[in-house]
């Protein structure tokens, strides 16, 4: 199975760093080692590289220092320099300043562009003062963040504003933003070697504009690399464009898998979780897939995490010939503090125990809220009965000023509005008033209409027209996790060749039938399966305006259920419920 992190890391290491290594045997003892090079990055390159490479790995490849392109730098005329940058005005101007400098900045210049560089910029580089020192000038087509093995991000949270706010519909500015995002998304396809057929949700007008823009960008990459997308398997690959309005339930409902809960309920920032060490100092832990134990637990339901973490701890104790009958989280936390000799090995386990305990504590406070959310999201109660009086369920939530936060109440109000497909203006005002929602937060609810949802009855918005799959035969394992993100239906419809062609038209040519049929669900158990075959055709999902952790989990589940296709999912950014509400407020 393709790993975006692995592919992109190999690209940086092999094509950029090893590809520019010097074999100069005429070493001057007075100079720095000529095999060492300086790595110079602009803002986008820094974001991209830190997502897939670490400093130790970069140093191993002969990089003596990493510098910021935008800052004043000391010349190293005895060293070669490797530049990685976007071909944008600010970065190009800094590069040109180095190439036209009166003093020799570096012995040689190896220049790599993250995207296709305009021809006029190439022409300018041919006229610089130190043009003879340019040894490499190449486009590496890599302008996205490989967040996980099957997840990519375009690092463009601001897309919500220009894509959904009608007041920012300046054609020139909007087109520039669409071109920028299309360029980055095209580099995802280029990195994977894919030239997919493009499909888009027809319910939002800008989707077709973006699809056409992306098509033109892919054609540019195809022109420069004719092998892109070649082969019988790759001919079946699809890229599906979704606007965030296709599913507004998943971004607000409480998801009870480990990673989603941590980011929703705990103070985690930039994937860093802070814990208190034995001496009372705080310790920052990076939640990263390089840790296999975290990778195996992150998409696991919290009920299973509470069982597995103690089991992992007991396995560790047995490996050290330490016997204990402790099974609950609190006892384990105390035991870890009494074993300082194993602190390094126990760091991640300690983190997981802390996070599991914190998640469980937070969950106990919102358990009733989760039940109400699931009923509203699925439109039925835990027994499968149609909801008769949802207002009687949400009233205890919105009138509770001790347990539930303003954001909690906004989430349940949004779910109620989506359940009703819009409410009367007077009813909305009463809901917000009774919940004591501050006036500056009202726009969070009303701006849902900009995503195509009916907030007020009779607004005439299309809402979500994607038919839901019948999953009655799959059963429900957890009553508070009955909601299944709409995106999972979209993925499976695409695999089955049953994705409605009116709701999801092709930008160009129609694909042949896949011949695939989705098997029985393996929900919450997919992460225990072995690796999957490589070189399968891809279903590349792109969500404009943020993707949720539950939707990312769904992609992994679909991959685990079949071997015919590989799903790659991405977006402008990852959204937690609070981040989604904040994005709505800013529209």
KOLMAR-634239 format. One line per field, with one value per residue (C-alpha): residue number from 1; residue in three letters; chain; x, y, z. Coordinates in steps of 0.001 Angstrom, whole numbers, plus 500000, padded with zeros to 6 digits. Example, Ala and Ser with C-alpha at 12.3 -4.5 7.8 and 13.67 -1.06 7.14 Angstrom:
resi 1:2 .
resn ala:ser .
chain A:A .
xx 512300:513670 .
yy 495500:498940 .
zz 507800:507140 .
end
This chain:
resi 1:2:3:4:5:6:7:8:9:10:11:12:13:14:15:16:17:18:19:20:21:22:23:24:25:26:27:28:29:30:31:32:33:34:35:36:37:38:39:40:41:42:43:44:45:46:47:48:49:50:51:52:53:54:55:56:57:58:59:60:61:62:63:64:65:66:67:68:69:70:71:72:73:74:75:76:77:78:79:80:81:82:83:84:85:86:87:88:89:90:91:92:93:94:95:96:97:98:99:100:101:102:103:104:105:106:107:108:109:110:111:112:113:114:115:116:117:118:119:120:121:122:123:124:125:126:127:128:129:130:131:132:133:134:135:136:137:138:139:140:141:142:143:144:145:146:147:148:149:150:151:152:153:154:155:156:157:158:159:160:161:162:163:164:165:166:167:168:169:170:171:172:173:174:175:176:177:178:179:180:181:182:183:184:185:186:187:188:189:190:191:192:193:194:195:196:197:198:199:200:201:202:203:204:205:206:207:208:209:210:211:212:213:214:215:216:217:218:219:220:221:222:223:224:225:226:227:228:229:230:231:232:233:234:235:236:237:238:239:240:241:242:243:244:245:246:247:248:249:250:251:252:253:254:255:256:257:258:259:260:261:262:263:264:265:266:267:268:269:270:271:272:273:274:275:276:277:278:279:280:281:282:283:284:285:286:287:288:289:290:291:292:293:294:295:296:297:298:299:300:301:302:303:304:305:306:307:308:309:310:311:312:313:314:315:316:317:318:319:320:321:322:323:324:325:326:327:328:329:330:331:332:333:334:335:336:337:338:339:340:341:342:343:344:345:346:347:348:349:350:351:352:353:354:355:356:357:358:359:360:361:362:363:364:365:366:367:368:369:370:371:372:373:374:375:376:377:378:379:380:381:382:383:384:385:386:387:388:389:390:391:392:393:394:395:396:397:398:399:400:401:402:403:404:405:406:407:408:409:410:411:412:413:414:415:416:417:418:419:420:421:422:423:424:425:426:427:428:429:430:431:432:433:434:435:436:437:438:439:440:441:442:443:444:445:446:447:448:449:450:451:452:453:454:455:456:457:458:459:460:461:462:463:464:465:466:467:468:469:470:471:472:473:474:475:476:477:478:479:480:481:482:483:484:485:486:487:488:489:490:491:492:493:494:495:496:497:498:499:500:501:502:503:504:505:506:507:508:509:510:511:512:513:514:515:516:517:518:519:520:521:522:523:524:525:526:527:528:529:530:531:532:533:534:535:536:537:538:539:540:541:542:543:544:545:546:547:548:549:550:551:552:553:554:555:556:557:558:559:560:561:562:563:564:565:566:567:568:569:570:571:572:573:574:575:576:577:578:579:580:581:582:583:584:585:586:587 .
resn unk:unk:unk:unk:unk:unk:unk:unk:unk:unk:unk:unk:unk:unk:unk:unk:unk:unk:unk:unk:unk:unk:unk:unk:unk:unk:unk:unk:unk:unk:unk:unk:unk:unk:unk:unk:unk:unk:unk:unk:unk:unk:unk:unk:unk:unk:unk:unk:unk:unk:unk:unk:unk:unk:unk:unk:unk:unk:unk:unk:unk:unk:unk:unk:unk:unk:unk:unk:unk:unk:unk:unk:unk:unk:unk:unk:unk:unk:unk:unk:unk:unk:unk:unk:unk:unk:unk:unk:unk:unk:unk:unk:unk:unk:unk:unk:unk:unk:unk:unk:unk:unk:unk:unk:unk:unk:unk:unk:unk:unk:unk:unk:unk:unk:unk:unk:unk:unk:unk:unk:unk:unk:unk:unk:unk:unk:unk:unk:unk:unk:unk:unk:unk:unk:unk:unk:unk:unk:unk:unk:unk:unk:unk:unk:unk:unk:unk:unk:unk:unk:unk:unk:unk:unk:unk:unk:unk:unk:unk:unk:unk:unk:unk:unk:unk:unk:unk:unk:unk:unk:unk:unk:unk:unk:unk:unk:unk:unk:unk:unk:unk:unk:unk:unk:unk:unk:unk:unk:unk:unk:unk:unk:unk:unk:unk:unk:unk:unk:unk:unk:unk:unk:unk:unk:unk:unk:unk:unk:unk:unk:unk:unk:unk:unk:unk:unk:unk:unk:unk:unk:unk:unk:unk:unk:unk:unk:unk:unk:unk:unk:unk:unk:unk:unk:unk:unk:unk:unk:unk:unk:unk:unk:unk:unk:unk:unk:unk:unk:unk:unk:unk:unk:unk:unk:unk:unk:unk:unk:unk:unk:unk:unk:unk:unk:unk:unk:unk:unk:unk:unk:unk:unk:unk:unk:unk:unk:unk:unk:unk:unk:unk:unk:unk:unk:unk:unk:unk:unk:unk:unk:unk:unk:unk:unk:unk:unk:unk:unk:unk:unk:unk:unk:unk:unk:unk:unk:unk:unk:unk:unk:unk:unk:unk:unk:unk:unk:unk:unk:unk:unk:unk:unk:unk:unk:unk:unk:unk:unk:unk:unk:unk:unk:unk:unk:unk:unk:unk:unk:unk:unk:unk:unk:unk:unk:unk:unk:unk:unk:unk:unk:unk:unk:unk:unk:unk:unk:unk:unk:unk:unk:unk:unk:unk:unk:unk:unk:unk:unk:unk:unk:unk:unk:unk:unk:unk:unk:unk:unk:unk:unk:unk:unk:unk:unk:unk:unk:unk:unk:unk:unk:unk:unk:unk:unk:unk:unk:unk:unk:unk:unk:unk:unk:unk:unk:unk:unk:unk:unk:unk:unk:unk:unk:unk:unk:unk:unk:unk:unk:unk:unk:unk:unk:unk:unk:unk:unk:unk:unk:unk:unk:unk:unk:unk:unk:unk:unk:unk:unk:unk:unk:unk:unk:unk:unk:unk:unk:unk:unk:unk:unk:unk:unk:unk:unk:unk:unk:unk:unk:unk:unk:unk:unk:unk:unk:unk:unk:unk:unk:unk:unk:unk:unk:unk:unk:unk:unk:unk:unk:unk:unk:unk:unk:unk:unk:unk:unk:unk:unk:unk:unk:unk:unk:unk:unk:unk:unk:unk:unk:unk:unk:unk:unk:unk:unk:unk:unk:unk:unk:unk:unk:unk:unk:unk:unk:unk:unk:unk:unk:unk:unk:unk:unk:unk:unk:unk:unk:unk:unk:unk:unk:unk:unk:unk:unk:unk:unk:unk:unk:unk:unk:unk:unk:unk:unk:unk:unk:unk:unk:unk:unk:unk:unk:unk:unk:unk:unk:unk:unk:unk:unk:unk:unk:unk:unk:unk:unk:unk:unk:unk:unk:unk:unk:unk:unk:unk:unk:unk:unk:unk:unk:unk:unk:unk:unk:unk:unk:unk .
chain A:A:A:A:A:A:A:A:A:A:A:A:A:A:A:A:A:A:A:A:A:A:A:A:A:A:A:A:A:A:A:A:A:A:A:A:A:A:A:A:A:A:A:A:A:A:A:A:A:A:A:A:A:A:A:A:A:A:A:A:A:A:A:A:A:A:A:A:A:A:A:A:A:A:A:A:A:A:A:A:A:A:A:A:A:A:A:A:A:A:A:A:A:A:A:A:A:A:A:A:A:A:A:A:A:A:A:A:A:A:A:A:A:A:A:A:A:A:A:A:A:A:A:A:A:A:A:A:A:A:A:A:A:A:A:A:A:A:A:A:A:A:A:A:A:A:A:A:A:A:A:A:A:A:A:A:A:A:A:A:A:A:A:A:A:A:A:A:A:A:A:A:A:A:A:A:A:A:A:A:A:A:A:A:A:A:A:A:A:A:A:A:A:A:A:A:A:A:A:A:A:A:A:A:A:A:A:A:A:A:A:A:A:A:A:A:A:A:A:A:A:A:A:A:A:A:A:A:A:A:A:A:A:A:A:A:A:A:A:A:A:A:A:A:A:A:A:A:A:A:A:A:A:A:A:A:A:A:A:A:A:A:A:A:A:A:A:A:A:A:A:A:A:A:A:A:A:A:A:A:A:A:A:A:A:A:A:A:A:A:A:A:A:A:A:A:A:A:A:A:A:A:A:A:A:A:A:A:A:A:A:A:A:A:A:A:A:A:A:A:A:A:A:A:A:A:A:A:A:A:A:A:A:A:A:A:A:A:A:A:A:A:A:A:A:A:A:A:A:A:A:A:A:A:A:A:A:A:A:A:A:A:A:A:A:A:A:A:A:A:A:A:A:A:A:A:A:A:A:A:A:A:A:A:A:A:A:A:A:A:A:A:A:A:A:A:A:A:A:A:A:A:A:A:A:A:A:A:A:A:A:A:A:A:A:A:A:A:A:A:A:A:A:A:A:A:A:A:A:A:A:A:A:A:A:A:A:A:A:A:A:A:A:A:A:A:A:A:A:A:A:A:A:A:A:A:A:A:A:A:A:A:A:A:A:A:A:A:A:A:A:A:A:A:A:A:A:A:A:A:A:A:A:A:A:A:A:A:A:A:A:A:A:A:A:A:A:A:A:A:A:A:A:A:A:A:A:A:A:A:A:A:A:A:A:A:A:A:A:A:A:A:A:A:A:A:A:A:A:A:A:A:A:A:A:A:A:A:A:A:A:A:A:A:A:A:A:A:A:A:A:A:A:A:A:A:A:A:A:A:A:A:A:A:A:A:A:A:A:A:A:A:A:A:A:A:A:A:A:A:A:A:A:A:A:A:A .
xx 500000:501266:502505:502528:505014:507389:507050:507678:510582:512228:511719:513491:516297:516989:516186:517165:519728:521557:521105:523159:525891:529401:532103:534830:538175:540144:539405:541139:542039:541344:537764:534774:534134:532867:530510:528537:525836:523536:519784:517740:513944:511075:507970:506100:509191:509795:506236:506503:509896:509152:506097:508163:511832:513674:516872:518901:517982:518771:522161:523013:522671:525346:523384:525395:522719:519150:518426:515419:515357:513639:516279:519696:522302:526053:527881:529613:531584:533207:529869:527204:523616:520386:517325:513777:511074:507754:508009:506191:507275:508627:510690:511955:513084:515131:516681:517533:519127:521519:522276:522956:524906:528213:529791:529826:527130:527775:530104:527189:523396:521032:517522:514356:510860:507928:505604:505779:507814:506596:508773:509464:511012:513300:514305:515159:517367:519338:520386:521651:525189:526159:524370:527457:527209:523699:524294:520689:517390:514476:510763:510054:506243:505740:503708:501510:501827:501829:500004:499670:500323:497071:496326:497510:496849:497196:497845:495121:492653:491816:490098:486867:486567:487060:485202:482062:481707:479727:481074:484558:483492:485975:486537:490236:491112:488953:490511:494004:493130:491615:494724:496967:495035:494756:498535:499097:496529:498110:501449:499737:498761:502204:503944:501726:502244:498492:496542:493041:489630:488097:484636:482960:479832:477381:475497:477910:478675:482338:483143:482905:485129:487716:487448:488205:491105:492546:492130:494241:496949:497048:497383:500432:502055:501127:502797:506072:505813:504112:504473:502159:499026:500163:499267:496033:495597:496195:493650:490924:492002:489568:489834:486597:486094:483757:482718:482295:478524:478182:478191:477888:477057:480480:482341:480181:479235:481459:483643:484676:487809:491094:492738:489512:488682:492159:491984:488385:488494:492120:494555:496525:498206:500115:499905:501750:500302:501628:501876:503183:506447:507462:509302:506263:507633:505620:506704:505690:504986:504596:501707:503322:502895:506574:505387:503765:501733:500121:499555:497735:495494:494664:491622:490439:487200:487820:486101:488752:491570:490635:491159:494215:496381:496455:497126:500112:501384:501122:503013:505802:505944:506081:508949:510846:509812:507713:504395:501343:497603:496837:494368:492851:494332:494963:496908:499040:499852:501090:503203:504917:506004:507689:509833:512186:514687:512243:511095:512487:510729:507562:507233:504759:502886:502655:501348:498700:497630:497335:495433:493110:492344:491757:489531:487528:487061:485948:483598:481786:480804:479365:477923:474330:475263:476786:473566:471477:473927:473741:469940:469830:472558:471016:467380:466644:467262:469556:466687:466186:462954:462277:462738:459382:460231:463876:463270:462657:466129:468068:466414:468301:471539:471040:469622:472542:475006:477226:478416:478099:480077:478828:480481:478733:475373:476132:476979:473685:471723:473357:472487:468890:468671:470142:467703:464777:466235:465770:463687:461554:463437:461638:462546:466204:466250:464656:467170:470128:468578:467744:471238:472653:474774:476517:475401:478827:478526:475149:476878:478293:474779:473495:476600:475706:473489:476666:477551:474211:472303:468792:469089:465729:462829:462135:465525:465629:469194:469940:471477:472942:471517:473828:471690:472797:473736:471653:473928:471370:473160:476416:475052:475953:478843:478653:475373:477161:478984:476112:476753:478779:480312:478747:482204:482360:479274:480892:484052:482157:479812:482891:484456:481211:480838:477523:478367:475475:476665:474221:475395:479046:479633:482997:484999:486094:485887:483790:485682:485004:483186:485306:483567:484170:481635:482128:482207:480787:482002:485133:484548:486961:488923:490673:493923:494727:494918:498105:499556:497698:498924:500747:500155:496384:494322:493538:490387:491727:489281:489619:487416:487458:487154:488516:488382:487499:489312:486214:486396:490096:489283:486632:489246:491424:488404:487517:491126:491057:487865:489156:492322:491201:491566:493479:491770:493855:492048:492969:491777:492823:493254:492081:489130:488155:484593:485747:487929:485001:482775:485506:485851:482091:482252:484954:482961 .
yy 500000:503445:505583:509265:509924:507268:508344:511999:511250:509117:511893:514421:512052:510431:513116:516235:515463:512452:513790:516873:515180:516158:513611:516225:514604:517849:518836:521895:521343:525013:524739:523148:519619:520154:517191:519258:521475:524213:523572:526725:526603:529030:528862:526234:524042:524155:522986:520202:518891:518864:516700:513829:514289:514853:516803:513687:512143:515359:515699:512116:513105:515782:518870:520955:523582:524483:528155:530372:531775:534929:535857:537427:534661:534387:533516:530114:530327:526931:525092:524198:525204:523313:525550:524195:526776:527660:529595:532572:536213:536534:533342:534022:537522:536119:533516:536137:538343:535500:534771:538448:539191:541045:538481:534753:533336:529656:527538:526187:526411:523417:524817:522746:524133:522535:523277:524060:527212:529814:530000:533717:532892:530348:532991:535407:532799:532490:536142:536232:537218:533796:531704:529540:528405:526946:523174:522011:523594:521221:520942:518214:518652:518283:521072:519317:517965:514162:514168:510378:507372:507928:511541:514729:518379:521498:523785:526236:526800:530222:528447:528422:532190:532554:529355:529832:533533:535198:538626:537485:536432:538693:536689:537517:536729:533600:532288:532857:530895:528072:527934:527832:524946:523135:523422:521845:519107:518370:517770:515072:513280:513829:512432:509334:509077:509371:511129:510435:511111:514015:513947:516614:517059:518919:520506:523418:525686:526386:522668:522543:525631:523993:520710:522509:524400:521156:519462:522151:521806:518022:518423:520637:517957:515269:517277:517362:513684:511461:508413:510008:507877:505244:501595:499563:500005:503763:504289:503436:506025:508779:512066:513154:516792:517492:520789:520816:521195:517552:516545:519050:516386:514711:517941:518591:515191:513744:511011:508451:507036:507805:510328:512228:512419:513651:516497:517319:517091:517511:520457:519184:521634:520739:517044:517759:516491:517925:515787:516386:514554:513115:516262:518397:519724:519611:517298:517583:514385:514332:512124:510650:507512:506690:505278:501949:501764:505149:504172:501002:502822:506172:504981:502595:503219:504573:501530:499301:501703:501453:497696:497645:500188:498186:495030:496679:497831:494345:492928:495397:494420:490725:491402:492862:489976:492360:490923:493013:492487:496167:496658:500108:503277:505148:502256:501984:505687:505337:502279:504055:506876:504262:502878:505700:503187:502452:506009:506235:503034:503928:507485:506725:504173:506714:509252:506829:506003:509713:510446:507471:508514:512132:511099:508799:511545:514017:511461:510841:514518:514491:510973:512249:514833:512102:510109:513093:513828:510264:510318:513619:512598:509218:510429:507303:506318:503491:501013:502068:503934:507182:510300:511739:514671:515756:519069:517253:515718:518869:521087:519513:520147:523763:524686:523152:525943:523870:520964:521942:524701:527209:525155:521981:523735:525118:521626:520165:523160:522639:518942:519797:522265:519681:517073:519431:520658:524210:525820:528950:532206:532628:529082:529689:532859:531032:528190:530571:532671:529707:528288:531701:531784:535159:537313:537240:533440:533421:533602:530117:528759:531155:530726:527072:528369:529376:525683:524876:523911:525090:526983:528736:526659:527196:528724:526424:525184:521753:520379:516882:514988:511989:508910:506959:503310:500701:499247:497371:494060:495467:495873:498473:497774:500951:502792:506121:505608:504856:507782:506854:509755:510379:510212:506471:506020:508155:506031:502761:504007:504981:501550:499849:502159:503215:506849:508795:510406:513281:514109:513400:514057:513416:516413:514598:510958:508277:505445:501778:499884:498827:495509:495805:495099:496246:493423:493376:496183:495731:498862:499435:496265:497316:498353:494765:493577:492982:495125:495437:494994:497834:499538:499522:502198:505124:506828:510245:512224:515985:517968:521740:523277:520701:516946:515335:512568:510385:510804:509934:506840:505919:505961:503516:501288:501173:500316:497444:495999:495398:494944:496314:500054:502309:505350:508479:511258:514909:518430:522000:521229:518943:520201:519428:520388:523635:524501:523891:526216:528847:528539:529069:532148:533672:533337 .
zz 500000:499089:501960:501089:503873:502561:498931:499705:502039:499370:496854:499091:500096:496717:494164:496088:498786:497339:493826:494699:496745:495679:494837:494783:495640:495583:499156:500522:504156:504868:503605:505196:503925:500356:500762:503264:501815:503047:502736:502163:502423:501958:504147:502118:501700:505458:506144:503580:504683:508403:507703:506283:507292:510558:511141:511875:508533:506678:508401:507475:503822:504101:505142:507590:508256:507326:506691:506043:502512:503723:506317:505889:505677:506038:502777:502578:499324:499943:500272:497757:498506:497936:497529:497807:497210:495662:492391:493901:493758:497312:497144:493620:494603:497511:495227:492587:495246:496127:492466:491716:494896:494587:496865:496245:498503:497738:495639:493599:493502:493304:492838:493246:492719:494547:491617:487909:487477:484944:481824:482345:485730:484079:481544:484376:486045:482820:483094:486692:487641:489025:486400:485860:489449:488913:488763:489205:488153:488576:489410:491972:492016:495727:497314:499846:503379:503769:507116:507324:505104:503187:504106:502410:503248:501089:504081:503058:505888:504455:501556:503588:503182:499459:498543:500621:501362:498524:499551:498553:495092:493344:490168:489868:493479:493564:490362:491751:494907:492884:490707:493772:495310:491968:491599:495014:494414:491042:492804:494909:491699:490158:493252:493078:489308:488761:486001:487370:485918:487837:489376:491492:493576:491371:494277:494681:491653:492422:492333:488549:488273:490498:488558:485282:486875:488233:484857:483189:485848:485471:481711:482299:484443:481937:479184:481117:482169:479599:481865:484453:484790:482307:482875:482990:486753:486790:484005:486525:489113:490051:491927:493610:494624:497551:499070:502861:502523:501437:505132:507984:510573:510780:511653:514758:516171:518918:517414:520052:518477:520225:517883:517264:520981:521865:519365:520290:524081:525174:524874:521869:519493:516319:517302:520555:523825:527100:530240:533762:534469:537847:538910:538137:534883:531696:528910:525260:523319:519547:518404:515335:513235:513787:517105:516262:519469:518738:515120:516196:518687:517096:515120:517818:519724:523222:524766:523195:524058:527733:527446:525187:527008:530267:528228:526519:529882:531355:528364:529037:532721:531822:529421:532420:534722:536813:537945:538821:539129:538517:535665:535967:534471:537728:539285:536147:536251:539848:538999:536108:538434:540649:537800:536757:535318:532499:531865:528337:527234:529083:527775:524982:527077:529881:527371:526137:529675:530467:527271:527698:531281:530253:527351:529569:532181:529523:527997:531290:531351:527839:527617:527560:524939:522754:522970:521853:519017:517702:517738:515827:513364:512509:512958:515063:518668:519812:519356:515745:516427:514558:516687:517706:519951:519491:521258:524532:524154:523385:526015:528966:527034:526046:529471:531398:532219:534533:532369:528721:527031:524496:521750:522992:522722:519278:518093:519257:517870:514475:514536:515420:512506:510105:511452:510782:507454:508731:511458:511714:512347:515684:516736:515939:518026:520970:520729:520774:523529:525805:525272:526208:523048:522755:519822:518154:517913:516139:512757:513334:512878:510230:508060:507547:504744:502874:502781:501167:504318:505167:508439:508103:506771:503106:502193:499192:499621:498229:501439:501257:498293:498543:499293:502354:502106:503889:506563:508647:508035:509434:512947:515550:517891:519963:520522:520858:517551:515200:512856:509760:507814:504403:502848:503505:501324:498610:498676:498504:495771:493730:494234:493195:490181:491727:492431:490903:487665:488044:491556:490682:486968:485308:484213:481030:479961:481628:483313:482660:485390:488329:488847:492588:495328:498939:501529:505044:507294:509410:511405:514321:513488:510274:511991:512952:509355:507413:504655:501379:497785:496079:492738:492901:491132:493414:494621:495601:497732:498109:500523:500074:503535:505952:506598:509945:511795:511438:507657:507674:509711:507152:504380:506308:506941:503249:502395:504876:503390:499865:497813:494443:495077:497415:498910:499465:501332:501709:502174:502656:506372:509187:511212:514765:515776:517381:514395:512059:514106:514131:510353:510023:512213:510006:506778 .
end
